[in-house]
Amino acid sequence: MEDCEVRSGRSDELNGLRGLAALTVVFCHFFSLYPDSHWTLFWKISPLSILTSGRGSVVIFFLLSGFALHRMLLKIAPLRYHAFALRRITRIYGPYLAALALALAGNYWLSGGVRPDFSDWFNQTWPVPINRTAVWQHVLFLGEYDTKPFNCAFWSLVHETRISLAFPFLLWIVRGRSAAWSSCAVLVLFLVGSFFKANISAPNNLGESLHYAGLFVVGIYISEHKQRLATWFRAHGATFQRLFLVGALAVFCYGRFASHLFPYGYGELQDIPVGLGAAALLVVSFACPPISAFLVSKPLDWLGTVSYSLYLVHGTMLFALVNVFNMSRPNLLLLPLYLTIALFSAGVFYLAIERPMVLLSRKFTTKTPPAAKTSAVLSEVGSETDKSFLQR
């Protein structure tokens, strides 16, 4: 069963989870328009804050990337690093460049400058005039630079690409190892990465990438032991399963407050409890039949397919709407229009930009061995969602 799944690339439930995580980021950035106040503080400490857990959603993205890349490399035999690297660069960088061009156009044509009644987070994006040095830094992509001027979501793509290019080495370190070994590797990456991040002033530095690489390792472990984890979960009664889900949601939602327990500059170690909660949610996603059935529904299936496009363009749509309407302060009435335009633009962007890049990236993959032709044919007739998940 597990071998068949690896060959076909079927990860429908996790594709739906990716879609939900992307939608959570969309909500997070809308509510980030509001400056700090009593009601925003109440929201942040309430259980409803899970609906706007943007950082937690990025943690899920990194876990899913480790999971998906592990399964993708199992299909590539023999592994040729240059083909793998070209595939990943095309898959991530191609759509990113198009999204960057869209953000720059919005910044140039629509930006109205600083809006005092909006949050500091809002006012750090779309500066006027456009800084040419910042543009070239964004085009070069992998350096240590401020990613906030043009799009609020670009920062994670820098780390995603760096870790993806180093992924075969990361996999070599932890593949087939015990849970204790993988746990030690995760802790070392978290601690070393956080140390360098805290002592290097440059934004998006390599220390941060080391930190997030620990989440990729967790994703590798879940992929390697997926069947065992599912069997373990299903062996317990319904009461345990419900408590496990509630506990996972609680740790995922409130683990961020652990940042107050660490020394100044090491707040990102909150990703340890948040990552544990996110990892538990991954297990529930594929091991709990009712949750799995929900995640493979058609709306979430589509949302997971366009999730990367949604992640790339939603910020530009949000800033464009605020400036087109020349809003003097955030207004909740904008939310329905924002959601509609963000989802529509994501669908268009997927068809026009992301899907062609996916098809192009596949050309760099080594040819399927003759013995695997039957499996390749079965994979081709699988759902587009399955393919898109594995490409990520």
KEKE-3310 file (N, C-alpha, C; in steps of 0.2 Angstrom, whole numbers, plus 5000, padded with zeros to 4 digits):
npx = (5004:5009:5020:5014:5008:5018:5024:5013:5012:5001:4994:4982:4975:4985:4987:4975:4977:4987:4981:4972:4981:4987:4975:4973:4985:4981:4970:4977:4985:4976:4970:4981:4982:4976:4981:4989:4978:4965:4956:4962:4972:4964:4959:4971:4974:4963:4955:4951:4961:4968:4963:4970:4983:4997:5011:5012:5006:5015:5025:5018:5019:5033:5035:5027:5034:5046:5041:5035:5046:5054:5047:5047:5060:5062:5056:5064:5077:5092:5097:5101:5109:5110:5098:5088:5090:5088:5075:5068:5072:5065:5052:5050:5056:5052:5037:5038:5046:5036:5026:5033:5035:5022:5019:5028:5023:5011:5016:5022:5011:5000:5003:5000:5008:5013:5001:4994:4984:4985:4993:5010:5015:5008:5013:5026:5028:5027:5034:5037:5048:5051:5065:5079:5090:5084:5075:5084:5090:5079:5077:5089:5087:5092:5100:5105:5093:5081:5065:5053:5048:5041:5032:5023:5024:5036:5047:5048:5050:5063:5070:5064:5069:5083:5084:5078:5088:5098:5093:5095:5107:5103:5093:5101:5108:5098:5090:5082:5086:5084:5071:5076:5088:5084:5077:5087:5094:5085:5084:5097:5098:5088:5094:5107:5104:5096:5105:5114:5106:5102:5113:5117:5115:5109:5094:5084:5094:5107:5107:5093:5088:5095:5088:5074:5077:5076:5062:5060:5066:5058:5047:5052:5054:5041:5036:5043:5039:5025:5015:5016:5014:5001:4995:4997:4990:4977:4975:4971:4957:4942:4940:4953:4958:4951:4955:4969:4968:4963:4973:4984:4979:4979:4992:4998:4991:4994:5007:5016:5017:5028:5039:5041:5048:5061:5078:5081:5081:5080:5067:5062:5062:5050:5045:5047:5037:5026:5029:5028:5015:5010:5015:5008:4996:4997:4998:4986:4978:4981:4978:4966:4950:4937:4943:4952:4943:4936:4947:4950:4939:4931:4932:4943:4953:4954:4959:4971:4978:4980:4987:5001:5001:4991:4997:5007:5001:4991:4995:4998:4986:4979:4986:4984:4970:4968:4974:4968:4955:4958:4959:4957:4958:4958:4945:4932:4923:4929:4934:4926:4927:4941:4944:4937:4943:4957:4956:4951:4961:4972:4968:4969:4982:4988:4984:4990:5003:5009:5006:5011:5025:5027:5025:5036:5046:5046:5053:5066:5068:5075:5073:5060:5064:5063:5056:5048:5038:5024:5019:5022:5012:5001:5002:5001:4988:4982:4975:4976:4979:4986:4998:5002:5005:5016:5025:5028)
npy = (4994:5006:5007:5008:5020:5029:5028:5032:5045:5050:5061:5066:5071:5079:5088:5095:5100:5109:5118:5124:5129:5139:5147:5152:5160:5170:5176:5179:5190:5199:5203:5208:5221:5229:5240:5238:5234:5234:5224:5217:5211:5203:5194:5188:5180:5172:5156:5157:5163:5154:5154:5164:5161:5164:5162:5149:5142:5143:5135:5123:5123:5121:5108:5100:5102:5095:5082:5080:5082:5072:5061:5063:5062:5048:5043:5046:5039:5035:5047:5063:5077:5089:5089:5088:5100:5110:5107:5111:5124:5130:5127:5134:5147:5152:5155:5164:5175:5180:5184:5193:5203:5207:5212:5223:5231:5234:5242:5252:5259:5260:5263:5272:5277:5280:5275:5282:5276:5263:5247:5245:5234:5234:5246:5244:5239:5241:5254:5271:5281:5267:5256:5253:5245:5236:5230:5223:5214:5206:5200:5193:5185:5174:5180:5189:5199:5212:5207:5213:5225:5223:5212:5204:5190:5184:5181:5168:5160:5162:5154:5142:5139:5138:5128:5118:5116:5111:5099:5085:5082:5084:5074:5063:5063:5060:5050:5034:5034:5032:5038:5045:5049:5058:5067:5073:5079:5088:5097:5101:5108:5118:5125:5129:5136:5146:5152:5158:5166:5175:5182:5187:5202:5203:5202:5188:5178:5165:5158:5158:5150:5137:5135:5133:5122:5111:5109:5103:5091:5085:5083:5074:5063:5060:5056:5045:5036:5035:5025:5018:5028:5031:5018:5017:5028:5024:5013:5017:5022:5031:5041:5044:5048:5060:5068:5069:5076:5088:5092:5093:5104:5114:5115:5119:5131:5139:5137:5147:5157:5152:5159:5169:5163:5161:5167:5185:5187:5174:5170:5163:5150:5146:5139:5126:5120:5124:5117:5104:5103:5105:5094:5084:5087:5084:5070:5067:5071:5062:5050:5049:5045:5053:5066:5065:5063:5076:5084:5080:5084:5092:5107:5110:5102:5109:5121:5117:5114:5126:5133:5138:5148:5156:5160:5167:5178:5184:5194:5205:5208:5212:5224:5231:5233:5241:5252:5256:5259:5269:5269:5275:5269:5252:5241:5230:5227:5225:5212:5201:5205:5205:5192:5185:5191:5187:5173:5171:5178:5169:5157:5161:5165:5152:5144:5152:5154:5146:5132:5130:5132:5121:5110:5113:5111:5097:5092:5092:5081:5065:5051:5039:5023:5008:4997:5004:5009:5006:5010:5024:5027:5025:5035:5046:5046:5049:5061:5079:5086:5077:5077:5090:5092:5084:5090:5101)
npz = (5000:5004:4996:4983:4985:4985:4972:4964:4969:4977:4988:4993:5005:5011:5002:5002:5015:5014:5006:5015:5024:5016:5014:5027:5028:5020:5027:5038:5034:5030:5042:5048:5044:5053:5066:5082:5096:5109:5104:5094:5102:5110:5100:5096:5108:5108:5104:5091:5084:5077:5065:5059:5059:5053:5053:5058:5048:5038:5044:5042:5028:5026:5033:5024:5012:5015:5017:5004:4995:4999:4995:4981:4978:4980:4969:4959:4950:4943:4955:4949:4953:4946:4938:4947:4954:4944:4942:4954:4955:4943:4946:4958:4957:4944:4944:4955:4950:4940:4950:4957:4947:4945:4958:4958:4948:4954:4965:4958:4951:4959:4973:4987:4997:5014:5026:5040:5049:5047:5051:5057:5050:5038:5032:5029:5017:4999:4996:4991:4982:4971:4976:4967:4970:4979:4970:4962:4971:4974:4962:4961:4972:4981:4991:5006:5011:5013:5012:5012:5005:4993:4993:5005:5007:5002:5009:5014:5003:4999:5009:5007:4994:4996:5005:4998:4988:4995:4999:4995:5002:5015:5016:5015:5027:5037:5032:5034:5047:5065:5076:5087:5082:5071:5079:5086:5076:5071:5083:5083:5071:5073:5085:5081:5070:5075:5084:5074:5067:5077:5079:5068:5058:5046:5036:5033:5034:5032:5044:5048:5038:5041:5053:5048:5041:5050:5051:5038:5040:5049:5041:5032:5041:5044:5032:5029:5039:5037:5036:5047:5057:5054:5057:5070:5076:5072:5079:5092:5102:5099:5108:5112:5100:5097:5108:5105:5093:5097:5106:5097:5089:5099:5104:5092:5089:5101:5104:5099:5110:5117:5113:5122:5132:5129:5127:5122:5105:5101:5099:5088:5091:5095:5085:5088:5098:5090:5078:5082:5085:5072:5065:5071:5067:5053:5054:5059:5048:5037:5044:5050:5046:5044:5044:5034:5023:5023:5019:5006:4999:4985:4984:4993:4987:4975:4980:4986:4975:4969:4978:4980:4970:4975:4987:4982:4976:4984:4993:4985:4979:4990:4994:4983:4983:4994:4991:4979:4983:4991:5005:5021:5033:5040:5035:5038:5029:5017:5016:5010:4996:4994:4997:4986:4975:4977:4977:4964:4956:4960:4954:4940:4939:4942:4930:4920:4923:4934:4931:4918:4922:4930:4921:4913:4922:4924:4914:4917:4924:4927:4915:4916:4922:4912:4919:4927:4919:4919:4931:4929:4920:4927:4936:4928:4924:4936:4948:4945:4956:4964:4957:4957:4971:4973:4965:4972)
capx = (5000:5014:5024:5010:5006:5025:5024:5008:5012:4995:4994:4977:4974:4990:4986:4970:4979:4991:4976:4969:4986:4987:4970:4975:4989:4977:4966:4982:4987:4970:4969:4987:4981:4974:4986:4988:4973:4962:4952:4967:4975:4959:4959:4977:4974:4957:4956:4950:4968:4971:4961:4975:4990:5001:5018:5010:5004:5022:5028:5015:5022:5040:5034:5024:5039:5050:5037:5034:5053:5057:5043:5049:5067:5061:5054:5070:5082:5096:5097:5105:5108:5108:5091:5084:5091:5084:5067:5066:5072:5060:5046:5049:5058:5048:5031:5040:5047:5030:5023:5037:5034:5015:5020:5032:5018:5006:5019:5023:5006:4995:5005:4998:5012:5011:4994:4995:4979:4986:4998:5017:5016:5006:5017:5033:5027:5026:5037:5038:5049:5054:5072:5082:5094:5080:5073:5089:5091:5074:5078:5094:5083:5095:5105:5102:5091:5074:5060:5046:5046:5036:5027:5024:5025:5041:5052:5048:5052:5070:5072:5062:5073:5089:5084:5077:5094:5102:5089:5098:5112:5099:5090:5107:5109:5093:5086:5083:5088:5079:5067:5081:5093:5081:5075:5093:5096:5080:5086:5104:5097:5085:5098:5112:5101:5094:5111:5117:5101:5102:5120:5119:5110:5106:5087:5083:5101:5108:5105:5086:5087:5096:5082:5069:5078:5074:5056:5060:5068:5052:5043:5055:5052:5033:5035:5046:5035:5018:5010:5017:5011:4993:4992:4997:4984:4970:4975:4968:4950:4939:4942:4960:4959:4948:4960:4975:4967:4962:4979:4988:4977:4980:4999:4999:4989:4997:5014:5020:5019:5034:5044:5043:5052:5068:5082:5080:5084:5079:5060:5059:5062:5043:5043:5048:5031:5022:5031:5026:5008:5009:5017:5003:4990:4999:4997:4978:4976:4980:4976:4959:4946:4933:4947:4954:4937:4935:4953:4950:4933:4933:4935:4950:4957:4956:4963:4978:4981:4982:4989:5007:4999:4987:5002:5011:4998:4986:4997:4998:4979:4977:4988:4981:4963:4968:4976:4963:4949:4961:4956:4960:4959:4956:4938:4931:4919:4934:4936:4923:4929:4948:4944:4935:4949:4963:4955:4951:4968:4976:4966:4971:4989:4990:4983:4994:5010:5012:5005:5017:5032:5027:5026:5043:5051:5046:5057:5072:5068:5077:5068:5058:5066:5058:5052:5043:5033:5017:5018:5022:5006:4996:5003:4999:4981:4980:4973:4981:4981:4992:5004:5004:5007:5022:5030:5031)
capy = (5000:5012:5008:5011:5027:5033:5027:5036:5052:5052:5064:5071:5074:5084:5094:5099:5104:5114:5123:5127:5133:5145:5152:5155:5166:5175:5179:5183:5196:5204:5206:5212:5228:5233:5242:5234:5237:5229:5219:5213:5207:5198:5190:5184:5175:5168:5150:5160:5165:5148:5155:5169:5159:5164:5159:5142:5140:5143:5129:5117:5122:5118:5101:5097:5102:5090:5076:5079:5081:5065:5056:5064:5059:5041:5041:5048:5034:5037:5054:5067:5083:5095:5089:5090:5107:5114:5106:5115:5131:5131:5126:5140:5154:5154:5159:5169:5181:5183:5187:5199:5208:5209:5217:5229:5235:5237:5247:5258:5262:5260:5264:5279:5279:5278:5276:5282:5272:5256:5244:5246:5229:5237:5252:5242:5236:5246:5260:5275:5277:5260:5256:5249:5240:5231:5226:5218:5209:5202:5196:5188:5180:5170:5183:5191:5206:5213:5204:5215:5230:5222:5207:5201:5183:5182:5179:5161:5157:5162:5148:5136:5137:5136:5121:5113:5114:5107:5094:5078:5081:5084:5068:5058:5063:5057:5045:5028:5034:5032:5044:5049:5053:5063:5072:5077:5083:5094:5101:5104:5113:5124:5129:5132:5141:5152:5156:5162:5171:5180:5185:5190:5207:5203:5199:5182:5176:5158:5155:5156:5144:5131:5134:5130:5115:5107:5107:5099:5085:5082:5081:5068:5057:5058:5053:5038:5032:5037:5020:5016:5033:5030:5012:5019:5032:5021:5008:5020:5023:5037:5047:5046:5052:5067:5072:5070:5082:5094:5094:5096:5111:5119:5117:5123:5138:5143:5136:5153:5160:5150:5164:5173:5159:5161:5174:5189:5185:5167:5169:5159:5143:5145:5134:5119:5118:5125:5112:5098:5103:5105:5087:5080:5088:5080:5063:5067:5072:5055:5044:5050:5045:5059:5072:5064:5064:5083:5087:5078:5087:5096:5114:5110:5099:5115:5126:5114:5114:5133:5136:5142:5154:5160:5162:5172:5184:5187:5201:5211:5210:5216:5231:5235:5235:5246:5259:5258:5262:5275:5268:5279:5264:5245:5240:5223:5226:5224:5205:5197:5207:5203:5184:5184:5193:5184:5167:5172:5179:5163:5152:5163:5164:5145:5142:5156:5154:5141:5126:5130:5131:5114:5106:5114:5108:5090:5090:5091:5075:5059:5047:5034:5017:5004:4993:5008:5012:5005:5015:5030:5028:5025:5041:5051:5047:5052:5068:5084:5088:5073:5079:5097:5092:5081:5095:5106)
capz = (5000:5005:4990:4978:4986:4983:4965:4961:4971:4980:4994:4993:5011:5013:4997:5005:5021:5011:5004:5021:5026:5011:5015:5033:5027:5017:5032:5043:5031:5030:5049:5050:5042:5059:5071:5089:5100:5113:5101:5091:5107:5112:5095:5096:5113:5108:5100:5084:5081:5073:5058:5056:5061:5047:5054:5059:5041:5035:5047:5039:5022:5027:5034:5018:5007:5017:5015:4996:4992:5001:4991:4974:4977:4979:4962:4954:4950:4948:4957:4946:4957:4942:4936:4953:4956:4939:4943:4960:4953:4939:4950:4963:4954:4938:4946:4959:4945:4938:4955:4958:4942:4947:4964:4956:4944:4959:4969:4954:4948:4964:4980:4989:5002:5021:5029:5047:5053:5046:5055:5054:5045:5031:5030:5027:5010:4993:4997:4986:4976:4971:4977:4962:4973:4982:4965:4960:4977:4974:4956:4962:4976:4987:4995:5013:5010:5016:5007:5014:5002:4988:4994:5012:5007:4998:5013:5015:4997:5000:5013:5003:4989:4999:5008:4993:4984:4999:5002:4995:5007:5021:5016:5016:5034:5041:5029:5037:5054:5071:5079:5091:5078:5068:5084:5088:5070:5071:5088:5081:5066:5077:5089:5078:5065:5079:5086:5069:5066:5082:5079:5061:5058:5039:5036:5029:5033:5032:5050:5048:5033:5045:5058:5045:5038:5054:5049:5033:5043:5052:5036:5030:5045:5043:5025:5029:5043:5037:5037:5054:5061:5053:5060:5078:5077:5071:5084:5098:5102:5097:5113:5112:5094:5098:5112:5101:5088:5101:5109:5092:5088:5105:5103:5085:5090:5107:5104:5098:5116:5120:5112:5128:5137:5126:5127:5117:5099:5100:5099:5083:5094:5096:5080:5091:5099:5084:5073:5085:5084:5065:5063:5074:5062:5047:5055:5059:5041:5033:5048:5053:5040:5043:5043:5027:5019:5022:5016:4999:4995:4979:4986:4996:4982:4970:4984:4987:4968:4967:4985:4978:4966:4980:4992:4978:4973:4988:4996:4980:4978:4996:4994:4977:4985:4999:4987:4974:4986:4995:5012:5027:5039:5038:5035:5038:5023:5011:5017:5005:4990:4995:4996:4980:4970:4979:4974:4957:4953:4961:4948:4934:4939:4941:4924:4915:4925:4938:4928:4913:4925:4933:4915:4911:4927:4924:4908:4919:4928:4923:4912:4920:4920:4908:4923:4930:4914:4921:4937:4927:4916:4932:4939:4923:4924:4943:4948:4944:4963:4966:4954:4959:4978:4973:4962:4977)
cpx = (5004:5018:5020:5008:5012:5025:5019:5008:5006:4996:4988:4975:4979:4990:4981:4972:4983:4987:4973:4974:4987:4981:4970:4979:4985:4973:4971:4984:4982:4970:4975:4987:4979:4980:4984:4982:4970:4959:4957:4971:4970:4959:4965:4978:4968:4959:4955:4956:4971:4969:4966:4982:4995:5008:5017:5009:5011:5026:5025:5018:5029:5039:5032:5030:5044:5047:5037:5041:5056:5053:5045:5055:5066:5059:5059:5076:5085:5095:5102:5104:5106:5101:5087:5084:5087:5077:5065:5066:5067:5053:5044:5050:5054:5042:5033:5042:5041:5026:5027:5036:5027:5015:5023:5027:5013:5009:5020:5017:5000:4997:5003:5003:5010:5004:4994:4990:4980:4992:5005:5018:5014:5011:5024:5033:5025:5028:5037:5043:5052:5062:5075:5086:5090:5077:5078:5090:5085:5074:5084:5092:5086:5099:5101:5100:5084:5069:5053:5044:5041:5031:5028:5025:5032:5047:5053:5051:5060:5073:5070:5067:5080:5089:5082:5083:5099:5099:5092:5103:5108:5096:5095:5108:5104:5089:5087:5085:5083:5076:5072:5086:5090:5079:5081:5095:5091:5082:5093:5102:5093:5090:5103:5110:5099:5099:5114:5112:5101:5108:5122:5113:5106:5099:5088:5090:5101:5106:5097:5085:5089:5091:5076:5070:5076:5067:5055:5062:5062:5047:5046:5053:5045:5032:5038:5042:5027:5014:5011:5013:5003:4991:4992:4991:4978:4969:4971:4961:4948:4941:4949:4962:4957:4953:4966:4974:4966:4969:4984:4986:4979:4988:5001:4997:4992:5004:5019:5021:5025:5040:5046:5047:5059:5071:5080:5084:5083:5071:5058:5060:5055:5041:5044:5041:5026:5023:5028:5018:5006:5010:5011:4997:4991:4997:4989:4975:4975:4978:4969:4954:4941:4937:4949:4949:4936:4941:4953:4944:4936:4935:4942:4955:4959:4961:4970:4981:4984:4985:4996:5005:4995:4992:5006:5008:4993:4988:4997:4991:4977:4979:4985:4974:4963:4970:4971:4957:4952:4959:4960:4961:4956:4948:4936:4926:4923:4935:4933:4926:4937:4948:4942:4941:4955:4962:4955:4958:4973:4975:4969:4979:4992:4990:4988:5001:5013:5012:5011:5024:5032:5028:5033:5048:5051:5051:5064:5073:5071:5072:5066:5061:5061:5053:5047:5038:5026:5015:5017:5015:5001:4996:5000:4991:4978:4978:4978:4983:4986:4998:5007:5007:5015:5027:5032:5036)
cpy = (5006:5013:5010:5018:5032:5033:5032:5043:5054:5054:5069:5074:5080:5090:5098:5103:5110:5120:5127:5132:5140:5150:5155:5161:5172:5179:5183:5189:5202:5207:5209:5219:5232:5234:5238:5238:5232:5223:5214:5209:5202:5192:5185:5179:5171:5162:5152:5162:5160:5150:5160:5167:5158:5161:5151:5139:5139:5137:5123:5117:5119:5110:5097:5097:5096:5083:5075:5078:5074:5060:5057:5061:5051:5039:5042:5043:5033:5045:5058:5074:5089:5095:5091:5097:5112:5113:5110:5122:5134:5132:5132:5146:5156:5158:5165:5176:5184:5187:5194:5205:5211:5214:5223:5234:5238:5243:5253:5262:5264:5263:5271:5281:5277:5280:5276:5277:5265:5254:5246:5240:5231:5242:5250:5240:5242:5253:5265:5280:5270:5260:5251:5243:5234:5227:5221:5213:5204:5197:5191:5183:5177:5173:5185:5198:5206:5212:5208:5221:5229:5217:5204:5194:5180:5179:5172:5157:5157:5155:5142:5134:5135:5129:5116:5111:5110:5100:5087:5077:5080:5077:5062:5058:5059:5051:5038:5028:5033:5038:5048:5053:5059:5069:5076:5081:5089:5099:5105:5110:5119:5128:5132:5137:5147:5156:5160:5168:5177:5184:5188:5195:5207:5200:5193:5178:5168:5154:5153:5150:5137:5130:5130:5123:5110:5104:5102:5092:5081:5079:5074:5062:5055:5054:5046:5033:5033:5031:5018:5021:5032:5024:5014:5023:5029:5015:5010:5021:5030:5043:5049:5050:5059:5071:5073:5076:5088:5097:5097:5103:5116:5120:5121:5130:5142:5142:5143:5157:5158:5154:5168:5169:5159:5167:5178:5187:5178:5165:5164:5151:5141:5139:5127:5116:5118:5119:5105:5097:5102:5098:5083:5081:5085:5073:5062:5067:5066:5049:5044:5050:5051:5065:5071:5066:5072:5086:5085:5080:5092:5103:5114:5107:5105:5120:5124:5115:5121:5137:5140:5148:5159:5163:5168:5179:5188:5194:5206:5213:5214:5223:5235:5237:5241:5253:5261:5262:5268:5275:5272:5275:5258:5245:5233:5221:5224:5216:5201:5199:5204:5196:5182:5185:5189:5176:5166:5173:5173:5158:5154:5163:5157:5143:5146:5155:5148:5134:5125:5128:5124:5109:5107:5110:5100:5088:5089:5084:5069:5055:5041:5027:5012:5000:4997:5011:5012:5009:5022:5032:5029:5032:5047:5052:5048:5059:5073:5087:5084:5075:5086:5097:5089:5086:5100:5103)
cpz = (5000:4998:4984:4979:4984:4976:4962:4963:4975:4987:4995:4999:5013:5008:5000:5011:5019:5009:5009:5024:5022:5013:5022:5033:5024:5022:5037:5040:5031:5037:5051:5048:5048:5064:5078:5093:5104:5110:5097:5096:5109:5106:5095:5102:5113:5103:5092:5080:5077:5066:5055:5058:5055:5048:5055:5052:5037:5038:5044:5032:5022:5028:5028:5013:5009:5015:5008:4993:4993:4996:4983:4973:4976:4972:4957:4955:4943:4949:4953:4949:4952:4940:4941:4955:4951:4940:4948:4958:4949:4942:4955:4960:4948:4940:4951:4955:4943:4944:4957:4953:4943:4953:4962:4952:4949:4963:4965:4952:4954:4971:4981:4995:5009:5023:5036:5051:5051:5050:5052:5049:5038:5028:5028:5020:5005:4995:4991:4987:4977:4972:4972:4965:4976:4976:4963:4965:4976:4968:4957:4967:4982:4992:5002:5012:5013:5010:5008:5009:4996:4989:5001:5013:5004:5002:5014:5009:4996:5003:5010:4998:4991:5001:5003:4989:4988:5002:5001:5000:5014:5022:5018:5024:5038:5038:5032:5044:5059:5072:5083:5087:5074:5073:5085:5082:5070:5077:5086:5076:5069:5081:5086:5073:5069:5082:5081:5067:5071:5082:5072:5060:5051:5039:5032:5028:5033:5038:5051:5043:5037:5050:5054:5042:5043:5053:5043:5035:5046:5047:5033:5034:5045:5037:5026:5034:5043:5038:5044:5059:5060:5057:5068:5080:5077:5076:5091:5097:5100:5102:5113:5105:5094:5102:5109:5096:5092:5104:5103:5090:5093:5105:5097:5086:5095:5108:5103:5104:5119:5118:5117:5133:5135:5127:5121:5110:5097:5100:5094:5085:5096:5091:5083:5093:5094:5079:5076:5084:5076:5062:5065:5069:5055:5048:5055:5052:5037:5037:5050:5047:5039:5041:5036:5022:5018:5018:5008:4996:4990:4980:4988:4991:4977:4974:4985:4981:4967:4973:4984:4975:4971:4985:4988:4977:4978:4991:4991:4979:4984:4996:4988:4979:4989:4996:4982:4977:4991:5002:5017:5033:5037:5039:5034:5032:5017:5011:5011:4998:4989:4993:4989:4975:4971:4976:4967:4953:4954:4955:4942:4933:4939:4934:4919:4917:4928:4934:4922:4916:4928:4927:4913:4916:4927:4918:4911:4923:4924:4920:4916:4918:4917:4913:4927:4926:4916:4926:4934:4923:4921:4935:4934:4923:4931:4943:4948:4951:4965:4963:4956:4966:4977:4970:4967:4982)
residu = (MET:GLU:ASP:CYS:GLU:VAL:ARG:SER:GLY:ARG:SER:ASP:GLU:LEU:ASN:GLY:LEU:ARG:GLY:LEU:ALA:ALA:LEU:THR:VAL:VAL:PHE:CYS:HIS:PHE:PHE:SER:LEU:TYR:PRO:ASP:SER:HIS:TRP:THR:LEU:PHE:TRP:LYS:ILE:SER:PRO:LEU:SER:ILE:LEU:THR:SER:GLY:ARG:GLY:SER:VAL:VAL:ILE:PHE:PHE:LEU:LEU:SER:GLY:PHE:ALA:LEU:HIS:ARG:MET:LEU:LEU:LYS:ILE:ALA:PRO:LEU:ARG:TYR:HIS:ALA:PHE:ALA:LEU:ARG:ARG:ILE:THR:ARG:ILE:TYR:GLY:PRO:TYR:LEU:ALA:ALA:LEU:ALA:LEU:ALA:LEU:ALA:GLY:ASN:TYR:TRP:LEU:SER:GLY:GLY:VAL:ARG:PRO:ASP:PHE:SER:ASP:TRP:PHE:ASN:GLN:THR:TRP:PRO:VAL:PRO:ILE:ASN:ARG:THR:ALA:VAL:TRP:GLN:HIS:VAL:LEU:PHE:LEU:GLY:GLU:TYR:ASP:THR:LYS:PRO:PHE:ASN:CYS:ALA:PHE:TRP:SER:LEU:VAL:HIS:GLU:THR:ARG:ILE:SER:LEU:ALA:PHE:PRO:PHE:LEU:LEU:TRP:ILE:VAL:ARG:GLY:ARG:SER:ALA:ALA:TRP:SER:SER:CYS:ALA:VAL:LEU:VAL:LEU:PHE:LEU:VAL:GLY:SER:PHE:PHE:LYS:ALA:ASN:ILE:SER:ALA:PRO:ASN:ASN:LEU:GLY:GLU:SER:LEU:HIS:TYR:ALA:GLY:LEU:PHE:VAL:VAL:GLY:ILE:TYR:ILE:SER:GLU:HIS:LYS:GLN:ARG:LEU:ALA:THR:TRP:PHE:ARG:ALA:HIS:GLY:ALA:THR:PHE:GLN:ARG:LEU:PHE:LEU:VAL:GLY:ALA:LEU:ALA:VAL:PHE:CYS:TYR:GLY:ARG:PHE:ALA:SER:HIS:LEU:PHE:PRO:TYR:GLY:TYR:GLY:GLU:LEU:GLN:ASP:ILE:PRO:VAL:GLY:LEU:GLY:ALA:ALA:ALA:LEU:LEU:VAL:VAL:SER:PHE:ALA:CYS:PRO:PRO:ILE:SER:ALA:PHE:LEU:VAL:SER:LYS:PRO:LEU:ASP:TRP:LEU:GLY:THR:VAL:SER:TYR:SER:LEU:TYR:LEU:VAL:HIS:GLY:THR:MET:LEU:PHE:ALA:LEU:VAL:ASN:VAL:PHE:ASN:MET:SER:ARG:PRO:ASN:LEU:LEU:LEU:LEU:PRO:LEU:TYR:LEU:THR:ILE:ALA:LEU:PHE:SER:ALA:GLY:VAL:PHE:TYR:LEU:ALA:ILE:GLU:ARG:PRO:MET:VAL:LEU:LEU:SER:ARG:LYS:PHE:THR:THR:LYS:THR:PRO:PRO:ALA:ALA:LYS:THR:SER:ALA:VAL:LEU:SER:GLU:VAL:GLY:SER:GLU:THR:ASP:LYS:SER:PHE:LEU:GLN:ARG)
# end
